[in-house]
Amino acid sequence: MIADEVDRGEYATPYGALQHHRPSVEDLVRESGARNIDVAFPGYTLGLVNKAVEDGHANDSYSRLIEHFRKQ
């Protein structure tokens, strides 16, 4: 499903949009830090999600994040 979204370049989704997942990623970063668990990876993921939301893609799925890794 994600590959199909990426191939089409259509990332909007009615369910599971980035804006709905962001609080969970924030919780993961906070709770990991509180337990002295390395937050580098979830922190990086949160940064990607925040950037996508700030860029107007709050209603898109995680497949939107592939745009961060595409070569320009």
C-alpha angles and dihedrals in degrees: 000000000000092000089052091052091050093047091051094041089228112129106161114115133182091216132040097017120172092254089060095047097045095082090054092052090047088052091049092053093046096045093044091052091048089055094046092249118147109265097190096107100039088042090053090048091050089052091054092048092047092050092049092049092047089050090058100264100114092126094053127099126243088271086078088072091071087078088069090062099043115110112243 
